[in-house]
Amino acid sequence: MKLADRLIRYDDLKPCTNAFIDTRSPGSDKKENFTLIGPGVAENPDQHIHISIPHGFNIGGARQPAGCLNSQHSHLTEEVFVIHSGTWAFMSGVNGDDGKIILTEGDIISIPTDIFRGFENVGNDTAYLYAVLGSDDPGRVLWAPQVFDLAKKYGLVLLEDGSLVDTTLGEEVPADKKPMPVTSNAQIQEHRIVGSEAMESIVQRRDTFEWAKNSCLAQFDGVEEVPLAGPENRVEDLPASKLNWNHGFVIRGLKLQAKAAIPAHIRFEEEVVFVHQGQVDITVDGETLSLGKGDTFTTPIGSTRTFAQTGNVECILYVTRRNNQPSAPKFV
């Protein structure tokens, strides 16, 4: 794969507007879903996959206009959201009424597997969430029972194999397939009840980030680093994050001041860089790519890379790497 093919520009994102069973439910029918890296969890086989290389995790996104809701559901693997733009409400519980928390730009939330969750854009403008799901195959979505009822009302049937049938287009359930059973009470009981106060324990708010200035990367002038998801990693000189349980991946925040640079180094896991704010040049094995706000780039394992802040405002990157304790960078 060419290096440029590893760069996904925000302006080039290809959405799917009918990715899930709730695509026609009132209040949810305007959302755009994106699969950036990995197969994702979309129920529509036509969902565009930007980069299919296995990473040990999946990268996705959701863009929703004001008032648009993503219905209550749960996942088989960890799910982490970075609030890239806008103001979002996250609701817990099978009916969305156990707890509620409001997050704003730069905040991060990691939702464990045993919590029903939904989210709504409660701001005034269209807004975007950047998402990380654990594992190469994150499995299927488990929907709250009422989502099935609304889907049936608007002509959609979810099958056991995770695909959708659209009866409004004349499609029928194939003779050799069965509809997905509606989520049972037993399945619901396997999930925790988490109230609003308890939801704070799965959130890191941007204004409370504890930026380190002496980690492997933060040793350089104008560079600060913060662990955002994952346990302590002594080889990187990083303490445990607030979201310190094992995810199968880690997320770090990097802050680069004007003209800051991280010199040539090698990583031993693929790393995905998401630009939340500002601009950065990433040079990989002698080839330079310029990234701006909202862009996503995945760096090849074992390649030599440098980072250089090129904008007029502070640059903030969210970086995802495979494993609970990735190896330290090797400076060359």
Secondary structure by P-SEA (a helix, b strand, c coil): ccccccccccccbbbbccccccccccccccbbbbbcccccccccccccccccccccccccbbbbccccccccccccbbbbbbccccbbbbbbccccccbbbbbcccbbbbbcccccccccccccccbbbbbccccccccbbbbcaaaaaaaaaaccccccccccccccccccccccccccccccaaaaaaccccccccccccccccccccccccccccccccbbbbbcccccccccccccccccccccbbbbbbbbcccccccccccccbbbbbbcbbbbbbbcccbbbbbcccbbbbbcccccbbbbbccccbbbbbbbbccccccccccc
